[in-house]
Amino acid sequence: MSRNTQAGWEALLNVHHAKFKSVDSITALTEFLAKCERHPNVILSDYHLGAHTTAIDILRSVNAALEDSIPMLVVTGEITDVGAQDELRGFTVLRKPVDSARLIDELLKTAKPAAVAPSSCR
């Protein structure tokens, strides 16, 4: 994912007062999840993450690291229907460009309900 896309998503989430953690690699994500008492309500990811890495690699890593699945919202500029891939079936996949209001709406629809206890992760 480009740094500009990541910065744009961070700005949008900040405007909406979302509690989020932005990471720049699958390793950073799995390290973050290992430290959490409560898992995130949703993962937002671009489909292509660079260096032959995709959102499917995130799913594989999260599934290997956790006993629980985390809902995921994938945004793609791909012409092909990446949502038809077996591993992405059941996940929300949006095609770029995505209006910011729609992105927030889809995040809210996709996310698990928040737990009562606050997250200790930063």
SEVOTOR-560725 format. One record per atom (N, C-alpha, C): residue number from 0; residue in one letter; atom name; x, y, z. Coordinates in Angstrom, 3 decimals, padded with zeros to 6 digits. Example, Ala and Ser with C-alpha at 12.3 -4.5 7.8 and 13.67 -1.06 7.14 Angstrom:
BEGIN
[0; "A"; "N"; [013.190; -005.690; 007.800]]
[0; "A"; "CA"; [012.300; -004.500; 007.800]]
[0; "A"; "C"; [013.200; -003.300; 007.800]]
[1; "S"; "N"; [012.850; -002.250; 007.080]]
[1; "S"; "CA"; [013.670; -001.060; 007.140]]
[1; "S"; "C"; [012.900; 000.030; 007.870]]
END
This chain:
BEGIN
[0; "M"; "N"; [000.854; -001.165; 000.000]]
[0; "M"; "CA"; [000.000; 000.000; 000.000]]
[0; "M"; "C"; [000.902; 001.230; 000.000]]
[1; "S"; "N"; [000.484; 002.237; -000.717]]
[1; "S"; "CA"; [001.300; 003.451; -000.777]]
[1; "S"; "C"; [001.197; 004.210; 000.545]]
[2; "R"; "N"; [002.246; 004.934; 000.838]]
[2; "R"; "CA"; [002.271; 005.754; 002.061]]
[2; "R"; "C"; [001.175; 006.826; 001.997]]
[3; "N"; "N"; [000.872; 007.335; 000.797]]
[3; "N"; "CA"; [-000.191; 008.337; 000.649]]
[3; "N"; "C"; [-001.556; 007.760; 001.001]]
[4; "T"; "N"; [-001.820; 006.520; 000.567]]
[4; "T"; "CA"; [-003.089; 005.868; 000.901]]
[4; "T"; "C"; [-003.190; 005.673; 002.401]]
[5; "Q"; "N"; [-002.111; 005.175; 002.999]]
[5; "Q"; "CA"; [-002.100; 004.947; 004.445]]
[5; "Q"; "C"; [-002.316; 006.256; 005.202]]
[6; "A"; "N"; [-001.651; 007.316; 004.795]]
[6; "A"; "CA"; [-001.804; 008.614; 005.453]]
[6; "A"; "C"; [-003.225; 009.147; 005.291]]
[7; "G"; "N"; [-003.817; 008.935; 004.121]]
[7; "G"; "CA"; [-005.197; 009.373; 003.886]]
[7; "G"; "C"; [-006.175; 008.637; 004.788]]
[8; "W"; "N"; [-005.998; 007.319; 004.908]]
[8; "W"; "CA"; [-006.874; 006.537; 005.783]]
[8; "W"; "C"; [-006.694; 006.962; 007.244]]
[9; "E"; "N"; [-005.449; 007.214; 007.653]]
[9; "E"; "CA"; [-005.195; 007.659; 009.025]]
[9; "E"; "C"; [-005.896; 008.990; 009.300]]
[10; "A"; "N"; [-005.805; 009.908; 008.361]]
[10; "A"; "CA"; [-006.455; 011.213; 008.527]]
[10; "A"; "C"; [-007.968; 011.054; 008.625]]
[11; "L"; "N"; [-008.537; 010.219; 007.771]]
[11; "L"; "CA"; [-009.984; 009.982; 007.792]]
[11; "L"; "C"; [-010.412; 009.371; 009.128]]
[12; "L"; "N"; [-009.694; 008.388; 009.593]]
[12; "L"; "CA"; [-010.040; 007.750; 010.867]]
[12; "L"; "C"; [-009.885; 008.722; 012.035]]
[13; "N"; "N"; [-008.867; 009.572; 011.980]]
[13; "N"; "CA"; [-008.694; 010.578; 013.029]]
[13; "N"; "C"; [-009.861; 011.566; 013.060]]
[14; "V"; "N"; [-010.310; 012.003; 011.892]]
[14; "V"; "CA"; [-011.439; 012.930; 011.812]]
[14; "V"; "C"; [-012.682; 012.328; 012.473]]
[15; "H"; "N"; [-012.839; 011.009; 012.347]]
[15; "H"; "CA"; [-014.000; 010.322; 012.908]]
[15; "H"; "C"; [-013.740; 009.787; 014.316]]
[16; "H"; "N"; [-012.622; 010.206; 014.904]]
[16; "H"; "CA"; [-012.264; 009.844; 016.280]]
[16; "H"; "C"; [-012.195; 008.336; 016.493]]
[17; "A"; "N"; [-011.747; 007.641; 015.466]]
[17; "A"; "CA"; [-011.613; 006.189; 015.564]]
[17; "A"; "C"; [-010.358; 005.849; 016.367]]
[18; "K"; "N"; [-010.444; 004.786; 017.119]]
[18; "K"; "CA"; [-009.278; 004.266; 017.820]]
[18; "K"; "C"; [-008.673; 003.218; 016.888]]
[19; "F"; "N"; [-007.453; 003.449; 016.416]]
[19; "F"; "CA"; [-006.854; 002.542; 015.444]]
[19; "F"; "C"; [-005.357; 002.455; 015.634]]
[20; "K"; "N"; [-004.793; 001.426; 015.049]]
[20; "K"; "CA"; [-003.342; 001.238; 015.017]]
[20; "K"; "C"; [-002.968; 001.015; 013.566]]
[21; "S"; "N"; [-002.069; 001.810; 013.063]]
[21; "S"; "CA"; [-001.603; 001.676; 011.697]]
[21; "S"; "C"; [-000.244; 000.971; 011.730]]
[22; "V"; "N"; [-000.106; -000.069; 010.930]]
[22; "V"; "CA"; [001.167; -000.796; 010.854]]
[22; "V"; "C"; [001.630; -000.840; 009.409]]
[23; "D"; "N"; [002.931; -001.044; 009.238]]
[23; "D"; "CA"; [003.474; -001.020; 007.882]]
[23; "D"; "C"; [003.975; -002.376; 007.390]]
[24; "S"; "N"; [003.676; -003.442; 008.158]]
[24; "S"; "CA"; [004.072; -004.775; 007.703]]
[24; "S"; "C"; [003.238; -005.833; 008.418]]
[25; "I"; "N"; [003.231; -007.023; 007.846]]
[25; "I"; "CA"; [002.525; -008.138; 008.475]]
[25; "I"; "C"; [003.213; -008.495; 009.789]]
[26; "T"; "N"; [004.530; -008.416; 009.824]]
[26; "T"; "CA"; [005.263; -008.690; 011.061]]
[26; "T"; "C"; [004.839; -007.726; 012.163]]
[27; "A"; "N"; [004.729; -006.449; 011.831]]
[27; "A"; "CA"; [004.301; -005.451; 012.821]]
[27; "A"; "C"; [002.880; -005.738; 013.286]]
[28; "L"; "N"; [002.011; -006.186; 012.390]]
[28; "L"; "CA"; [000.636; -006.517; 012.761]]
[28; "L"; "C"; [000.608; -007.690; 013.735]]
[29; "T"; "N"; [001.330; -008.760; 013.414]]
[29; "T"; "CA"; [001.293; -009.930; 014.295]]
[29; "T"; "C"; [001.939; -009.626; 015.643]]
[30; "E"; "N"; [002.977; -008.800; 015.669]]
[30; "E"; "CA"; [003.575; -008.386; 016.945]]
[30; "E"; "C"; [002.584; -007.563; 017.761]]
[31; "F"; "N"; [001.867; -006.674; 017.102]]
[31; "F"; "CA"; [000.842; -005.863; 017.771]]
[31; "F"; "C"; [-000.256; -006.753; 018.354]]
[32; "L"; "N"; [-000.746; -007.701; 017.566]]
[32; "L"; "CA"; [-001.822; -008.577; 018.024]]
[32; "L"; "C"; [-001.385; -009.435; 019.209]]
[33; "A"; "N"; [-000.120; -009.829; 019.230]]
[33; "A"; "CA"; [000.390; -010.650; 020.336]]
[33; "A"; "C"; [000.380; -009.890; 021.659]]
[34; "K"; "N"; [000.464; -008.575; 021.609]]
[34; "K"; "CA"; [000.499; -007.746; 022.817]]
[34; "K"; "C"; [-000.882; -007.337; 023.306]]
[35; "C"; "N"; [-001.912; -007.567; 022.515]]
[35; "C"; "CA"; [-003.260; -007.092; 022.829]]
[35; "C"; "C"; [-004.015; -008.035; 023.754]]
[36; "E"; "N"; [-004.731; -007.452; 024.689]]
[36; "E"; "CA"; [-005.662; -008.231; 025.509]]
[36; "E"; "C"; [-006.965; -008.442; 024.747]]
[37; "R"; "N"; [-007.287; -007.505; 023.879]]
[37; "R"; "CA"; [-008.504; -007.561; 023.069]]
[37; "R"; "C"; [-008.110; -007.300; 021.629]]
[38; "H"; "N"; [-008.657; -008.098; 020.734]]
[38; "H"; "CA"; [-008.313; -007.951; 019.325]]
[38; "H"; "C"; [-009.095; -006.812; 018.681]]
[39; "P"; "N"; [-008.571; -006.287; 017.579]]
[39; "P"; "CA"; [-009.278; -005.214; 016.866]]
[39; "P"; "C"; [-010.663; -005.666; 016.395]]
[40; "N"; "N"; [-011.539; -004.699; 016.222]]
[40; "N"; "CA"; [-012.894; -004.970; 015.741]]
[40; "N"; "C"; [-012.919; -005.213; 014.238]]
[41; "V"; "N"; [-011.919; -004.682; 013.542]]
[41; "V"; "CA"; [-011.858; -004.809; 012.085]]
[41; "V"; "C"; [-010.433; -004.499; 011.621]]
[42; "I"; "N"; [-010.056; -005.091; 010.506]]
[42; "I"; "CA"; [-008.794; -004.755; 009.843]]
[42; "I"; "C"; [-009.155; -004.109; 008.506]]
[43; "L"; "N"; [-008.548; -002.961; 008.237]]
[43; "L"; "CA"; [-008.703; -002.259; 006.963]]
[43; "L"; "C"; [-007.399; -002.416; 006.200]]
[44; "S"; "N"; [-007.491; -002.919; 004.971]]
[44; "S"; "CA"; [-006.277; -003.136; 004.196]]
[44; "S"; "C"; [-006.503; -002.879; 002.712]]
[45; "D"; "N"; [-005.489; -002.353; 002.093]]
[45; "D"; "CA"; [-005.445; -002.325; 000.642]]
[45; "D"; "C"; [-005.211; -003.769; 000.210]]
[46; "Y"; "N"; [-005.599; -004.130; -001.010]]
[46; "Y"; "CA"; [-005.362; -005.504; -001.458]]
[46; "Y"; "C"; [-003.880; -005.722; -001.712]]
[47; "H"; "N"; [-003.260; -004.850; -002.515]]
[47; "H"; "CA"; [-001.826; -004.971; -002.794]]
[47; "H"; "C"; [-001.039; -004.205; -001.744]]
[48; "L"; "N"; [-000.110; -004.893; -001.113]]
[48; "L"; "CA"; [000.676; -004.280; -000.045]]
[48; "L"; "C"; [002.150; -004.172; -000.414]]
[49; "G"; "N"; [002.483; -004.465; -001.633]]
[49; "G"; "CA"; [003.862; -004.359; -002.102]]
[49; "G"; "C"; [004.640; -005.643; -001.873]]
[50; "A"; "N"; [005.749; -005.776; -002.563]]
[50; "A"; "CA"; [006.664; -006.917; -002.434]]
[50; "A"; "C"; [005.922; -008.255; -002.467]]
[51; "H"; "N"; [005.030; -008.408; -003.425]]
[51; "H"; "CA"; [004.277; -009.654; -003.611]]
[51; "H"; "C"; [003.445; -010.030; -002.389]]
[52; "T"; "N"; [002.981; -009.043; -001.651]]
[52; "T"; "CA"; [002.169; -009.260; -000.464]]
[52; "T"; "C"; [000.781; -008.697; -000.706]]
[53; "T"; "N"; [-000.240; -009.444; -000.282]]
[53; "T"; "CA"; [-001.619; -008.993; -000.456]]
[53; "T"; "C"; [-002.386; -009.127; 000.853]]
[54; "A"; "N"; [-003.622; -008.690; 000.821]]
[54; "A"; "CA"; [-004.509; -008.819; 001.980]]
[54; "A"; "C"; [-004.698; -010.284; 002.368]]
[55; "I"; "N"; [-004.579; -011.183; 001.408]]
[55; "I"; "CA"; [-004.681; -012.612; 001.720]]
[55; "I"; "C"; [-003.558; -013.036; 002.655]]
[56; "D"; "N"; [-002.380; -012.470; 002.480]]
[56; "D"; "CA"; [-001.265; -012.772; 003.384]]
[56; "D"; "C"; [-001.560; -012.285; 004.807]]
[57; "I"; "N"; [-002.260; -011.156; 004.902]]
[57; "I"; "CA"; [-002.674; -010.676; 006.227]]
[57; "I"; "C"; [-003.620; -011.690; 006.862]]
[58; "L"; "N"; [-004.610; -012.126; 006.102]]
[58; "L"; "CA"; [-005.564; -013.112; 006.630]]
[58; "L"; "C"; [-004.853; -014.370; 007.107]]
[59; "R"; "N"; [-003.939; -014.869; 006.315]]
[59; "R"; "CA"; [-003.198; -016.080; 006.694]]
[59; "R"; "C"; [-002.417; -015.859; 007.987]]
[60; "S"; "N"; [-001.757; -014.720; 008.107]]
[60; "S"; "CA"; [-000.968; -014.433; 009.304]]
[60; "S"; "C"; [-001.840; -014.272; 010.538]]
[61; "V"; "N"; [-002.941; -013.572; 010.386]]
[61; "V"; "CA"; [-003.850; -013.371; 011.521]]
[61; "V"; "C"; [-004.455; -014.706; 011.945]]
[62; "N"; "N"; [-004.890; -015.499; 010.986]]
[62; "N"; "CA"; [-005.467; -016.799; 011.316]]
[62; "N"; "C"; [-004.454; -017.719; 011.990]]
[63; "A"; "N"; [-003.191; -017.643; 011.586]]
[63; "A"; "CA"; [-002.153; -018.466; 012.200]]
[63; "A"; "C"; [-001.817; -017.994; 013.616]]
[64; "A"; "N"; [-001.932; -016.685; 013.836]]
[64; "A"; "CA"; [-001.543; -016.123; 015.130]]
[64; "A"; "C"; [-002.655; -016.156; 016.173]]
[65; "L"; "N"; [-003.910; -016.184; 015.736]]
[65; "L"; "CA"; [-005.032; -016.059; 016.657]]
[65; "L"; "C"; [-005.962; -017.257; 016.581]]
[66; "E"; "N"; [-006.686; -017.460; 017.639]]
[66; "E"; "CA"; [-007.724; -018.492; 017.642]]
[66; "E"; "C"; [-009.049; -017.927; 017.147]]
[67; "D"; "N"; [-009.099; -016.636; 016.956]]
[67; "D"; "CA"; [-010.314; -015.935; 016.549]]
[67; "D"; "C"; [-010.049; -015.223; 015.230]]
[68; "S"; "N"; [-011.080; -015.067; 014.418]]
[68; "S"; "CA"; [-010.914; -014.303; 013.187]]
[68; "S"; "C"; [-011.300; -012.850; 013.447]]
[69; "I"; "N"; [-010.733; -011.977; 012.661]]
[69; "I"; "CA"; [-011.032; -010.551; 012.750]]
[69; "I"; "C"; [-011.655; -010.149; 011.421]]
[70; "P"; "N"; [-012.811; -009.484; 011.442]]
[70; "P"; "CA"; [-013.396; -009.026; 010.178]]
[70; "P"; "C"; [-012.420; -008.120; 009.431]]
[71; "M"; "N"; [-012.499; -008.166; 008.131]]
[71; "M"; "CA"; [-011.558; -007.400; 007.319]]
[71; "M"; "C"; [-012.288; -006.698; 006.187]]
[72; "L"; "N"; [-011.889; -005.455; 005.958]]
[72; "L"; "CA"; [-012.390; -004.665; 004.840]]
[72; "L"; "C"; [-011.204; -004.431; 003.907]]
[73; "V"; "N"; [-011.332; -004.886; 002.669]]
[73; "V"; "CA"; [-010.252; -004.791; 001.696]]
[73; "V"; "C"; [-010.648; -003.791; 000.619]]
[74; "V"; "N"; [-009.716; -002.906; 000.291]]
[74; "V"; "CA"; [-009.931; -001.919; -000.768]]
[74; "V"; "C"; [-008.948; -002.243; -001.888]]
[75; "T"; "N"; [-009.443; -002.255; -003.125]]
[75; "T"; "CA"; [-008.580; -002.636; -004.238]]
[75; "T"; "C"; [-008.819; -001.780; -005.471]]
[76; "G"; "N"; [-007.773; -001.660; -006.237]]
[76; "G"; "CA"; [-007.860; -001.022; -007.541]]
[76; "G"; "C"; [-007.787; -002.060; -008.650]]
[77; "E"; "N"; [-007.787; -003.330; -008.282]]
[77; "E"; "CA"; [-007.707; -004.424; -009.245]]
[77; "E"; "C"; [-008.919; -004.443; -010.168]]
[78; "I"; "N"; [-008.693; -004.780; -011.405]]
[78; "I"; "CA"; [-009.780; -004.928; -012.365]]
[78; "I"; "C"; [-010.485; -006.257; -012.125]]
[79; "T"; "N"; [-009.721; -007.276; -011.770]]
[79; "T"; "CA"; [-010.302; -008.597; -011.517]]
[79; "T"; "C"; [-011.070; -008.585; -010.200]]
[80; "D"; "N"; [-011.955; -009.527; -010.033]]
[80; "D"; "CA"; [-012.772; -009.624; -008.828]]
[80; "D"; "C"; [-011.988; -010.359; -007.743]]
[81; "V"; "N"; [-011.173; -009.629; -006.988]]
[81; "V"; "CA"; [-010.366; -010.267; -005.942]]
[81; "V"; "C"; [-011.241; -010.850; -004.839]]
[82; "G"; "N"; [-012.434; -010.324; -004.661]]
[82; "G"; "CA"; [-013.352; -010.841; -003.657]]
[82; "G"; "C"; [-013.854; -012.242; -003.965]]
[83; "A"; "N"; [-013.669; -012.688; -005.206]]
[83; "A"; "CA"; [-014.096; -014.037; -005.585]]
[83; "A"; "C"; [-013.081; -015.103; -005.176]]
[84; "Q"; "N"; [-011.905; -014.689; -004.754]]
[84; "Q"; "CA"; [-010.904; -015.649; -004.297]]
[84; "Q"; "C"; [-011.405; -016.332; -003.028]]
[85; "D"; "N"; [-011.175; -017.626; -002.941]]
[85; "D"; "CA"; [-011.691; -018.410; -001.817]]
[85; "D"; "C"; [-011.412; -017.765; -000.461]]
[86; "E"; "N"; [-010.191; -017.309; -000.253]]
[86; "E"; "CA"; [-009.819; -016.776; 001.056]]
[86; "E"; "C"; [-010.476; -015.437; 001.381]]
[87; "L"; "N"; [-010.978; -014.740; 000.381]]
[87; "L"; "CA"; [-011.637; -013.456; 000.635]]
[87; "L"; "C"; [-013.162; -013.542; 000.604]]
[88; "R"; "N"; [-013.692; -014.721; 000.320]]
[88; "R"; "CA"; [-015.150; -014.872; 000.330]]
[88; "R"; "C"; [-015.667; -014.595; 001.729]]
[89; "G"; "N"; [-016.727; -013.823; 001.799]]
[89; "G"; "CA"; [-017.304; -013.469; 003.088]]
[89; "G"; "C"; [-016.742; -012.181; 003.661]]
[90; "F"; "N"; [-015.685; -011.660; 003.063]]
[90; "F"; "CA"; [-015.119; -010.389; 003.506]]
[90; "F"; "C"; [-015.603; -009.284; 002.577]]
[91; "T"; "N"; [-015.658; -008.076; 003.085]]
[91; "T"; "CA"; [-016.069; -006.933; 002.278]]
[91; "T"; "C"; [-014.893; -006.463; 001.441]]
[92; "V"; "N"; [-015.102; -006.363; 000.130]]
[92; "V"; "CA"; [-014.073; -005.885; -000.791]]
[92; "V"; "C"; [-014.667; -004.716; -001.565]]
[93; "L"; "N"; [-014.019; -003.574; -001.487]]
[93; "L"; "CA"; [-014.468; -002.372; -002.188]]
[93; "L"; "C"; [-013.482; -002.031; -003.296]]
[94; "R"; "N"; [-014.014; -001.589; -004.414]]
[94; "R"; "CA"; [-013.178; -001.192; -005.547]]
[94; "R"; "C"; [-012.910; 000.318; -005.480]]
[95; "K"; "N"; [-011.644; 000.695; -005.685]]
[95; "K"; "CA"; [-011.249; 002.107; -005.709]]
[95; "K"; "C"; [-011.810; 002.767; -006.958]]
[96; "P"; "N"; [-012.096; 004.034; -006.908]]
[96; "P"; "CA"; [-012.008; 004.906; -005.738]]
[96; "P"; "C"; [-013.196; 004.688; -004.805]]
[97; "V"; "N"; [-012.955; 004.873; -003.517]]
[97; "V"; "CA"; [-013.993; 004.711; -002.510]]
[97; "V"; "C"; [-014.202; 006.056; -001.820]]
[98; "D"; "N"; [-015.420; 006.543; -001.855]]
[98; "D"; "CA"; [-015.780; 007.773; -001.169]]
[98; "D"; "C"; [-015.531; 007.597; 000.327]]
[99; "S"; "N"; [-015.035; 008.636; 000.997]]
[99; "S"; "CA"; [-014.705; 008.528; 002.421]]
[99; "S"; "C"; [-015.919; 008.180; 003.282]]
[100; "A"; "N"; [-017.090; 008.701; 002.945]]
[100; "A"; "CA"; [-018.301; 008.376; 003.711]]
[100; "A"; "C"; [-018.643; 006.899; 003.566]]
[101; "R"; "N"; [-018.473; 006.371; 002.364]]
[101; "R"; "CA"; [-018.754; 004.940; 002.158]]
[101; "R"; "C"; [-017.740; 004.079; 002.901]]
[102; "L"; "N"; [-016.482; 004.482; 002.910]]
[102; "L"; "CA"; [-015.457; 003.719; 003.613]]
[102; "L"; "C"; [-015.783; 003.632; 005.099]]
[103; "I"; "N"; [-016.154; 004.752; 005.694]]
[103; "I"; "CA"; [-016.517; 004.754; 007.119]]
[103; "I"; "C"; [-017.758; 003.898; 007.344]]
[104; "D"; "N"; [-018.750; 004.041; 006.489]]
[104; "D"; "CA"; [-019.974; 003.247; 006.616]]
[104; "D"; "C"; [-019.673; 001.749; 006.536]]
[105; "E"; "N"; [-018.856; 001.345; 005.583]]
[105; "E"; "CA"; [-018.513; -000.073; 005.429]]
[105; "E"; "C"; [-017.668; -000.577; 006.594]]
[106; "L"; "N"; [-016.792; 000.271; 007.130]]
[106; "L"; "CA"; [-016.028; -000.122; 008.318]]
[106; "L"; "C"; [-016.961; -000.404; 009.493]]
[107; "L"; "N"; [-017.942; 000.465; 009.671]]
[107; "L"; "CA"; [-018.896; 000.282; 010.769]]
[107; "L"; "C"; [-019.737; -000.972; 010.577]]
[108; "K"; "N"; [-020.124; -001.270; 009.343]]
[108; "K"; "CA"; [-020.904; -002.475; 009.056]]
[108; "K"; "C"; [-020.070; -003.744; 009.244]]
[109; "T"; "N"; [-018.799; -003.668; 008.909]]
[109; "T"; "CA"; [-017.928; -004.832; 008.921]]
[109; "T"; "C"; [-017.405; -005.166; 010.317]]
[110; "A"; "N"; [-017.190; -004.153; 011.129]]
[110; "A"; "CA"; [-016.552; -004.336; 012.434]]
[110; "A"; "C"; [-017.398; -005.168; 013.392]]
[111; "K"; "N"; [-016.692; -005.948; 014.224]]
[111; "K"; "CA"; [-017.350; -006.641; 015.329]]
[111; "K"; "C"; [-017.759; -005.577; 016.331]]
[112; "P"; "N"; [-018.834; -005.819; 017.095]]
[112; "P"; "CA"; [-019.185; -004.867; 018.147]]
[112; "P"; "C"; [-018.035; -004.711; 019.134]]
[113; "A"; "N"; [-017.869; -003.513; 019.641]]
[113; "A"; "CA"; [-016.784; -003.235; 020.585]]
[113; "A"; "C"; [-017.000; -004.001; 021.873]]
[114; "A"; "N"; [-015.912; -004.465; 022.440]]
[114; "A"; "CA"; [-015.972; -005.140; 023.736]]
[114; "A"; "C"; [-016.204; -004.112; 024.832]]
[115; "V"; "N"; [-016.694; -004.567; 025.940]]
[115; "V"; "CA"; [-016.963; -003.652; 027.060]]
[115; "V"; "C"; [-015.656; -003.108; 027.631]]
[116; "A"; "N"; [-014.657; -003.958; 027.766]]
[116; "A"; "CA"; [-013.372; -003.527; 028.319]]
[116; "A"; "C"; [-012.588; -002.740; 027.271]]
[117; "P"; "N"; [-011.961; -001.638; 027.678]]
[117; "P"; "CA"; [-011.160; -000.874; 026.727]]
[117; "P"; "C"; [-009.912; -001.653; 026.325]]
[118; "S"; "N"; [-009.432; -001.402; 025.138]]
[118; "S"; "CA"; [-008.237; -002.064; 024.650]]
[118; "S"; "C"; [-007.008; -001.496; 025.335]]
[119; "S"; "N"; [-006.059; -002.368; 025.615]]
[119; "S"; "CA"; [-004.808; -001.911; 026.206]]
[119; "S"; "C"; [-003.727; -001.770; 025.146]]
[120; "C"; "N"; [-004.070; -001.922; 023.911]]
[120; "C"; "CA"; [-003.087; -001.845; 022.829]]
[120; "C"; "C"; [-002.975; -000.438; 022.289]]
[121; "R"; "N"; [-001.800; -000.064; 021.906]]
[121; "R"; "CA"; [-001.557; 001.237; 021.284]]
[121; "R"; "C"; [-000.671; 001.054; 020.082]]
END
